[in-house]
């Protein structure tokens, strides 16, 4: 940031001011305005990794809660 220029949204077609606190995407580390801050809203390149991590976490949770029937 030079000469007092405010950061703008990382989306090519948007020229709104980027949010400092909640505008940084944790998957692609770019800054976005409040309208494009979610990975779904700015077509994040890390979206596939995000989905895979959520899927793996959910699968791990479900496997840990699996019921095993008692053998008679």
Phi and psi in degrees as GROMACS dihedral restraints (atoms count N, CA, C in turn):
[ dihedral_restraints ]
;  ai    aj    ak    al  type     phi  dphi    fc
    3     4     5     6     1  -119.3    20    10
    4     5     6     7     1   144.4    20    10
    6     7     8     9     1    55.2    20    10
    7     8     9    10     1    36.9    20    10
    9    10    11    12     1    74.5    20    10
   10    11    12    13     1    12.2    20    10
   12    13    14    15     1   -72.3    20    10
   13    14    15    16     1   133.7    20    10
   15    16    17    18     1   -85.4    20    10
   16    17    18    19     1   143.3    20    10
   18    19    20    21     1   -68.3    20    10
   19    20    21    22     1   140.1    20    10
   21    22    23    24     1  -104.8    20    10
   22    23    24    25     1   167.2    20    10
   24    25    26    27     1   -57.3    20    10
   25    26    27    28     1   141.7    20    10
   27    28    29    30     1   -74.6    20    10
   28    29    30    31     1   -10.4    20    10
   30    31    32    33     1   -77.6    20    10
   31    32    33    34     1   135.9    20    10
   33    34    35    36     1   -59.3    20    10
   34    35    36    37     1   -37.8    20    10
   36    37    38    39     1   -89.6    20    10
   37    38    39    40     1     0.5    20    10
   39    40    41    42     1  -112.8    20    10
   40    41    42    43     1   136.6    20    10
   42    43    44    45     1  -121.5    20    10
   43    44    45    46     1    23.8    20    10
   45    46    47    48     1   -77.7    20    10
   46    47    48    49     1   162.0    20    10
   48    49    50    51     1   -69.4    20    10
   49    50    51    52     1   134.4    20    10
   51    52    53    54     1   -76.8    20    10
   52    53    54    55     1   144.0    20    10
   54    55    56    57     1   -81.1    20    10
   55    56    57    58     1   130.1    20    10
   57    58    59    60     1   -72.7    20    10
   58    59    60    61     1   -40.8    20    10
   60    61    62    63     1   -85.2    20    10
   61    62    63    64     1   -52.6    20    10
   63    64    65    66     1  -104.9    20    10
   64    65    66    67     1     0.1    20    10
   66    67    68    69     1   -87.2    20    10
   67    68    69    70     1    -8.4    20    10
   69    70    71    72     1   -85.8    20    10
   70    71    72    73     1   122.4    20    10
   72    73    74    75     1   -77.9    20    10
   73    74    75    76     1   130.8    20    10
   75    76    77    78     1   -78.6    20    10
   76    77    78    79     1    -7.7    20    10
   78    79    80    81     1  -100.7    20    10
   79    80    81    82     1   -36.0    20    10
   81    82    83    84     1  -116.0    20    10
   82    83    84    85     1    -3.2    20    10
   84    85    86    87     1    56.5    20    10
   85    86    87    88     1    25.3    20    10
   87    88    89    90     1   -94.3    20    10
   88    89    90    91     1   160.6    20    10
   90    91    92    93     1  -103.8    20    10
   91    92    93    94     1   140.4    20    10
   93    94    95    96     1  -134.4    20    10
   94    95    96    97     1   162.3    20    10
   96    97    98    99     1   -76.0    20    10
   97    98    99   100     1   178.2    20    10
   99   100   101   102     1   -67.1    20    10
  100   101   102   103     1   -22.2    20    10
  102   103   104   105     1   -81.7    20    10
  103   104   105   106     1   -26.3    20    10
  105   106   107   108     1  -116.4    20    10
  106   107   108   109     1    19.2    20    10
  108   109   110   111     1   -76.5    20    10
  109   110   111   112     1   -24.7    20    10
  111   112   113   114     1   -79.7    20    10
  112   113   114   115     1   145.3    20    10
  114   115   116   117     1   -56.8    20    10
  115   116   117   118     1   -34.1    20    10
  117   118   119   120     1   -67.8    20    10
  118   119   120   121     1   -29.7    20    10
  120   121   122   123     1   -79.5    20    10
  121   122   123   124     1   -25.1    20    10
  123   124   125   126     1  -116.0    20    10
  124   125   126   127     1    19.9    20    10
  126   127   128   129     1    49.1    20    10
  127   128   129   130     1    57.6    20    10
  129   130   131   132     1   -61.4    20    10
  130   131   132   133     1   136.6    20    10
  132   133   134   135     1   -70.5    20    10
  133   134   135   136     1   -21.8    20    10
  135   136   137   138     1   -89.9    20    10
  136   137   138   139     1     8.6    20    10
  138   139   140   141     1   -63.3    20    10
  139   140   141   142     1   -39.1    20    10
  141   142   143   144     1   -63.4    20    10
  142   143   144   145     1   -41.5    20    10
  144   145   146   147     1   -64.6    20    10
  145   146   147   148     1   -40.3    20    10
  147   148   149   150     1   -60.0    20    10
  148   149   150   151     1   -45.8    20    10
  150   151   152   153     1   -65.1    20    10
  151   152   153   154     1   -39.9    20    10
  153   154   155   156     1   -66.4    20    10
  154   155   156   157     1   -40.4    20    10
  156   157   158   159     1   -63.4    20    10
  157   158   159   160     1   -43.7    20    10
  159   160   161   162     1   -64.8    20    10
  160   161   162   163     1   -40.6    20    10
  162   163   164   165     1   -62.9    20    10
  163   164   165   166     1   -45.6    20    10
  165   166   167   168     1   -63.9    20    10
  166   167   168   169     1   -41.1    20    10
  168   169   170   171     1   -63.7    20    10
  169   170   171   172     1   -42.7    20    10
  171   172   173   174     1   -65.8    20    10
  172   173   174   175     1   -42.1    20    10
  174   175   176   177     1   -63.2    20    10
  175   176   177   178     1   -40.9    20    10
  177   178   179   180     1   -62.7    20    10
  178   179   180   181     1   -42.5    20    10
  180   181   182   183     1   -64.1    20    10
  181   182   183   184     1   -44.2    20    10
  183   184   185   186     1   -66.3    20    10
  184   185   186   187     1   -38.8    20    10
  186   187   188   189     1   -64.8    20    10
  187   188   189   190     1   -34.8    20    10
  189   190   191   192     1   -72.9    20    10
  190   191   192   193     1   -20.8    20    10
  192   193   194   195     1  -101.5    20    10
  193   194   195   196     1    10.8    20    10
  195   196   197   198     1   -65.6    20    10
  196   197   198   199     1   135.0    20    10
  198   199   200   201     1   -88.4    20    10
  199   200   201   202     1   135.5    20    10
  201   202   203   204     1  -115.3    20    10
  202   203   204   205     1   121.6    20    10
  204   205   206   207     1   -73.2    20    10
  205   206   207   208     1   140.2    20    10
  207   208   209   210     1   -73.9    20    10
  208   209   210   211     1   135.4    20    10
  210   211   212   213     1   -82.6    20    10
  211   212   213   214     1   135.1    20    10
